[in-house]
Amino acid sequence: MLVLVGDFDTRDAIARIEKNYASIPRQPAPPAIDMTEPEQRAERRVTVDDVLARAPRVDVAFKAVPGNTADFYALQVLANALQGGQSSGSTKVG
């Protein structure tokens, strides 16, 4: 990755970049990351006691699609729309 900032002539900058960096060979792509998880066979619950917490909190999570997929990123956008901002219906305590 190369980042240029400032007042420069674009054509001159591209020419200099090609002159100095075009001969560097491309590196092989890294192997894909294995994001599989073991099969979840039962419900899991955890209770955390926090003496500094100002209010009780309940988190509920459900298994979703694997990460690093198109569906995962679409669900991230949906989650942000539903959970964030003034129109999300979420309330802030404090």
PyMOL commands that set and color helices and strands:
alter all, ss='L'
color gray80, all
select helices_A, chain A and resi 10-21+70-83
alter helices_A, ss='H'
color red, helices_A
deselect
rebuild
show_as cartoon
